[in-house]
Structures are given as structure tokens and as C-alpha cells.
Amino acid sequence: MTNASVALPSCTVISCVSPVRQQRRSVCIKCCLQQNSVLEELKSLGVRPKKSLGQNFLVSEAVLSDIVNAASVQAGDHILEIGPGLGTLTDRLVKLGATVLAIEKDDLFAKHLEKKFLEVEQVAVVHADVLAVRQLPEMIRTFQPAHGAKVKVVANIPYNITSDLLSVLLPMRQVIESLYLLLEKGAAVRLTQARPGDKDYRAMSVILGLYCQARLCFGVSREAFHPVPGVDSAVAEFNLHEQLDKRVEEHEDDFVAFVSAAFSMKRKTLINNLKSWNAASLPNVVSCLDSGGLSPQIRAEALDVSAFIALYTCLRVHHISRK
């Protein structure tokens, strides 16, 4: 599957320079006003967006509305926001009556957010790298409402942490209900639409199948950001399963390692790749593949999550796990 073959429903983002049609003028003015606000806020802080942190600031009111609508944000929701930056999305979430736990890595923006939302009881700002917070599940539990409802993750994340962030958040089904992430378009398409046999099908595709139901929501033009990035974006939804498949529930870390090993070298067969997981398991892998009617020459990208679980379960019967 190629990105070019996927038609995304796209939010209306009009260039803020010379709108051609009169009926589009009000949308353009709204976009310009939001962009001017972001530019003024950045200027007041003496900030130039950091490419190393993937800092591209959303300046479209229309996209902000589409994000919160996709996430069905309503009063009483508890939202985890990662990389809030200037707090533009944070402010929109609060106005809808949500309570927000905002985790910001950048020193200056964290201080700015603390000051900006100092008098807002619904916002808690944590100055930290979300990938380095060891007690993140416990932090989220503390943030959960009294009745124990799970939180939603709604965020415009730095694109360079997409895979690492998903690896951290997907296993947190006890405290997280769903994720709504603004991602680089190509990544969003791969994560939500790659199927067995596709060139974009990889270990993360299987891991997503284990943990959640993924869906592509809508596309976002690069012109919706400042500075304008070199790629378009898209919002993806990840609804976490309440329970994992019983066959791997008690061994999920080992299963994830098993899947990762299976995809370690794209040109190699599944059997050869699994040497890094457990070299002694190879005769049993052949036997388990045969029992499932699969060729010993099969490659990992041909198997869906159910086939991976069946193969892994067969190997567990032979008391084989990661070495």
C-alpha cells in the first residue's frame, strides 16, 4: 500500500494569503487570527521553534475543532495531553469542560504553561519527558476522576517520538481508554491501514492489532502549522482493547519481543529472524508453522496478529520463550 493511494478526508485549511473566493474569506480570517496569536505568543517568549523537538504549532481553529470533535471531548473528561507547547489545544479542552494533565518536555514552554494556567484548576502541568517518566501509569491513576473512568490522550505530538510513545502508552489499558494523535500523514496511514502483505506492514502493525483498534480520522494540511513543516499531517484514533487475548495476556512483554524479532530483518524468513529471540526454538518453530499450515519459508509480513498469537502459543506449549 502506498500513501498516494489513500484519500484522506481533509479539514478545510485555507492559505492566509489572498483568499480567492469570498465565501472562504471568514475561514481565512479565522486562520490568520489564530496564526497571529501564536506568532505573538512565540515572540513574547523570545522563542524560535526547535526542529530537534519537532515543534510545529497548530494555527488553525478548524483543525482544533476537528480534533476535539473526533475525540468526543465533553465536560468531565480527563485528558492527557503530551507536548502542549503554547497550550492552544489545552485551552480548547478546558473550554469544553475537560480536566487536562499536560506533560511538557521543553523548559521554557513548561514554565509558560504553568504561568498561563496558574489560576485554572482543571489544568495540571508536569515538566517532564513523557518517555522517561517511570511511574506514568501511577501518575495517570492519580489524575483519574474519583469514579475511576479512564482518560483519553489528545495531543499534537512531536512526530519523531510516535513509535516510542505508542510503545509506552498502548499497554496502559487499565488507565487509558483511547488516543487521538496528530501525526505525520505517512505514519498515520501506515499505523492505521497497513495489512499483512503490504510493504508498510511491520512489527508495530501487529502490536497495534494486539492492543487496539486503529482508525484514520482526517487529514490536515501542512499549512495549518507554524512553521510550515515539509509534510502533511493526519489525526489517528487508537481505541484500546479492555482485555488482551487470553493466550498472551500474562506474557505480553515476551510476545512483543517475539514479534519484534520476527520483523528484525525484512528480507529474511521468519525462522531466521527468530534466532535472535531464541535460537534453540527453531525446530519447534518449523513444527508449529507446519501445524498451522504455513510454509517454513514464510516471512513475518505475511502473518496477521491472530497467526502470530497462534504461533507464539504453540511455542509456549513447548516451554519456549525469549532467551
C-alpha positions in Angstrom: 0.0 0.0 0.0 1.4 3.4 -0.9 0.4 6.7 0.7 -0.5 8.1 -2.6 -3.3 5.6 -2.9 -5.1 6.7 0.3 -7.6 9.5 0.0 -8.0 11.3 3.4 -10.9 13.4 4.3 -9.2 16.7 5.0 -10.1 19.5 7.2 -10.5 22.8 5.4 -7.4 24.9 5.9 -7.2 28.0 3.7 -4.0 29.8 3.0 -3.9 33.1 4.8 -2.7 34.9 1.7 -5.2 36.4 -0.7 -8.3 34.1 -0.5 -9.7 33.6 -3.9 -13.4 33.1 -3.1 -15.4 35.4 -1.0 -17.2 32.6 0.9 -13.8 31.3 2.1 -12.8 34.7 3.5 -14.2 34.2 7.0 -12.3 30.8 7.3 -9.1 32.5 6.2 -9.5 35.4 8.7 -10.0 32.9 11.5 -6.9 31.1 10.4 -4.9 34.3 10.3 -6.1 35.4 13.7 -5.0 32.2 15.3 -1.7 32.3 13.5 -1.1 35.9 14.6 -1.9 34.9 18.2 0.6 32.0 18.0 3.3 34.2 16.4 2.8 37.0 19.0 3.0 34.4 21.9 6.2 32.9 20.5 7.7 36.4 20.0 6.8 37.4 23.6 8.7 34.4 24.8 11.6 35.0 22.5 11.2 31.5 21.1 12.2 30.0 17.8 10.6 26.6 17.3 13.1 23.7 17.8 13.3 21.3 15.0 15.0 18.8 17.3 11.8 18.7 19.4 9.5 18.5 16.4 7.9 21.9 17.4 5.3 22.9 14.8 2.5 24.9 16.3 -1.1 24.4 15.2 -2.6 27.7 14.0 -5.9 26.5 12.5 -9.1 26.9 14.5 -10.8 24.5 12.2 -8.3 21.7 12.9 -8.5 22.3 16.7 -12.3 21.9 16.4 -11.9 18.8 14.4 -9.5 17.2 16.9 -11.7 17.7 19.9 -14.8 16.6 17.9 -13.0 13.4 16.8 -12.2 12.7 20.4 -15.8 13.5 21.5 -14.4 15.7 24.3 -17.0 16.8 26.7 -17.4 18.3 30.2 -16.0 16.0 32.9 -13.5 14.2 30.6 -9.9 13.7 31.9 -7.4 14.3 29.1 -3.7 13.5 29.0 -2.0 15.9 26.6 1.6 15.4 25.5 3.7 18.2 24.2 1.2 21.0 24.7 3.7 23.7 23.7 1.9 27.1 24.0 -1.3 25.4 25.4 -3.5 26.2 22.4 -5.2 22.8 22.4 -5.1 22.8 26.2 -7.1 25.9 26.3 -9.7 24.5 23.9 -10.0 21.3 26.0 -10.6 23.4 29.2 -13.2 25.5 27.5 -15.1 22.3 26.7 -15.1 21.4 30.4 -12.3 18.8 30.4 -9.6 18.4 33.0 -6.1 18.2 31.5 -2.8 16.7 32.6 -0.3 18.4 30.3 3.2 16.9 30.1 5.8 19.2 28.5 9.5 18.5 28.0 10.7 21.9 26.9 11.9 24.0 29.9 10.6 27.3 28.6 7.2 26.1 27.5 6.7 24.2 30.7 7.2 27.4 32.7 5.0 29.3 30.3 2.2 26.8 30.7 2.5 26.9 34.5 2.0 30.6 34.4 -0.7 30.6 31.7 -2.9 28.1 33.6 -1.9 29.1 37.1 -5.5 30.1 38.0 -7.1 27.2 36.1 -8.0 24.4 38.4 -8.7 22.0 35.5 -5.0 22.0 34.3 -2.0 20.3 35.9 1.3 20.9 34.2 4.1 18.3 34.5 7.6 19.4 33.4 9.0 16.1 32.1 9.9 13.9 29.1 6.9 11.6 28.9 9.2 8.8 27.6 11.3 9.0 30.7 8.5 9.1 33.3 8.9 5.7 35.0 5.7 6.0 37.1 3.5 7.3 34.3 0.7 4.7 35.0 0.6 5.7 38.6 0.6 9.4 37.7 -2.4 8.8 35.4 -4.2 6.9 38.1 -3.8 9.8 40.5 -5.2 12.1 37.8 -8.2 9.8 37.1 -11.6 11.1 38.3 -12.9 9.7 41.6 -15.3 7.3 39.8 -12.2 5.7 38.1 -13.1 6.5 34.5 -10.2 6.0 32.1 -8.5 9.0 30.5 -8.2 10.0 26.8 -5.0 11.0 25.2 -5.5 14.0 22.9 -2.3 15.5 21.6 -0.3 17.1 18.8 2.9 15.1 19.4 6.4 15.6 18.1 6.4 13.3 15.1 9.9 11.9 16.0 8.5 10.2 19.1 5.5 8.5 17.5 6.6 4.8 17.7 8.3 5.2 21.2 5.2 7.0 22.6 2.8 4.3 21.3 5.1 1.6 22.8 4.7 3.4 26.2 1.0 4.1 26.1 -0.6 1.1 24.4 0.0 -1.3 27.3 -1.8 1.1 29.7 -5.3 -0.2 29.0 -6.1 -0.1 32.8 -5.9 3.7 32.8 -6.2 4.8 29.1 -9.4 4.5 27.1 -8.2 5.9 23.7 -5.6 8.0 22.0 -6.2 10.8 19.4 -2.9 11.8 18.0 -2.0 14.4 15.3 0.7 12.6 13.4 2.8 12.9 10.2 0.4 11.7 7.5 2.6 8.9 6.2 3.0 7.5 9.7 -0.8 7.8 10.4 -1.6 5.9 7.2 1.0 3.1 7.9 -0.2 2.7 11.5 -3.9 2.6 10.7 -4.1 1.0 7.3 -1.2 -1.4 6.7 -2.3 -5.0 6.3 -0.4 -8.3 6.0 1.4 -8.4 2.7 1.6 -4.6 2.4 5.1 -3.1 2.2 4.3 -0.9 5.2 3.2 -3.8 7.4 5.7 -4.2 10.2 6.1 -5.2 13.9 4.1 -2.1 15.1 1.2 -3.1 12.9 1.0 -6.4 14.8 1.5 -4.8 18.1 -1.3 -2.3 17.3 -3.6 -5.2 16.5 -2.8 -6.8 19.8 -3.6 -3.6 21.8 -6.2 -1.6 20.0 -8.4 -0.8 17.1 -6.7 1.9 14.9 -8.6 4.3 12.6 -7.6 7.2 10.4 -9.8 10.2 11.2 -8.9 13.0 8.8 -6.1 14.7 7.1 -4.5 18.1 7.9 -2.7 20.4 5.5 0.9 21.4 6.4 -0.4 25.0 6.1 -2.2 24.5 9.4 1.1 24.8 11.3 3.8 27.4 12.1 6.4 26.9 11.0 5.1 25.1 7.9 6.6 21.5 8.1 7.7 19.6 5.0 4.9 17.1 5.2 1.1 16.9 5.7 -0.4 15.5 8.8 -3.4 13.4 9.9 -5.3 12.6 13.1 -5.4 8.9 14.1 -7.5 7.2 16.7 -6.4 4.3 18.8 -9.2 2.6 20.9 -7.5 0.3 23.4 -8.9 -3.1 24.0 -10.2 -3.6 27.5 -8.5 -7.0 27.6 -5.8 -8.7 25.6 -6.1 -12.2 24.0 -6.0 -14.6 27.0 -3.2 -16.6 25.3 -0.7 -13.7 25.6 -2.2 -11.6 28.5 0.3 -12.9 31.0 3.3 -12.8 28.6 2.7 -9.6 26.7 6.3 -8.3 27.0 7.6 -11.6 25.7 5.1 -11.6 22.9 6.1 -8.1 21.8 9.7 -9.1 21.8 8.8 -12.2 19.8 7.0 -10.0 17.2 9.8 -7.5 17.1 12.4 -10.3 16.5 10.2 -11.7 13.7 10.5 -8.4 11.8 14.1 -7.7 12.6 15.4 -8.3 9.1 12.8 -7.7 6.4 14.5 -9.8 3.7 14.9 -12.9 6.0 12.4 -15.6 6.7 10.5 -15.7 9.9 12.5 -18.7 11.1 15.9 -17.0 10.5 14.7 -13.8 12.3 13.6 -15.7 15.3 17.2 -16.9 16.0 17.6 -13.6 17.9 14.6 -14.4 20.1 15.6 -18.0 20.9 17.9 -19.9 18.6 17.1 -23.2 20.3 13.4 -22.8 19.3 13.9 -23.2 15.5 12.9 -26.9 15.2 9.8 -26.1 17.2 9.1 -23.0 15.0 9.1 -25.3 12.0 6.8 -27.7 13.7 4.4 -25.0 14.8 4.3 -23.4 11.3 3.6 -26.8 9.8 0.8 -27.5 12.3 -0.7 -24.2 11.2 -0.4 -25.0 7.5 2.3 -22.4 7.0 5.5 -22.7 4.9 8.9 -22.7 6.7 9.9 -20.1 4.1 7.2 -17.6 5.2 8.1 -14.1 6.2 6.8 -12.2 9.1 4.9 -9.7 7.0 2.5 -12.4 5.8 1.1 -13.1 9.2 -1.7 -11.2 10.9 -1.9 -10.7 14.7 -4.0 -13.9 15.1 -1.4 -16.0 13.3 1.3 -14.5 15.5 -0.6 -15.3 18.6 -1.2 -18.9 17.5 2.4 -19.4 16.6 3.6 -17.9 19.9 1.1 -20.0 21.9 2.3 -23.2 20.1 5.9 -22.3 21.1 4.8 -21.7 24.7 3.4 -25.2 24.8 6.9 -26.4 24.1 8.1 -24.2 27.0 10.0 -21.9 24.7 10.3 -18.1 25.4 12.8 -15.4 24.9 16.4 -16.1 25.7 
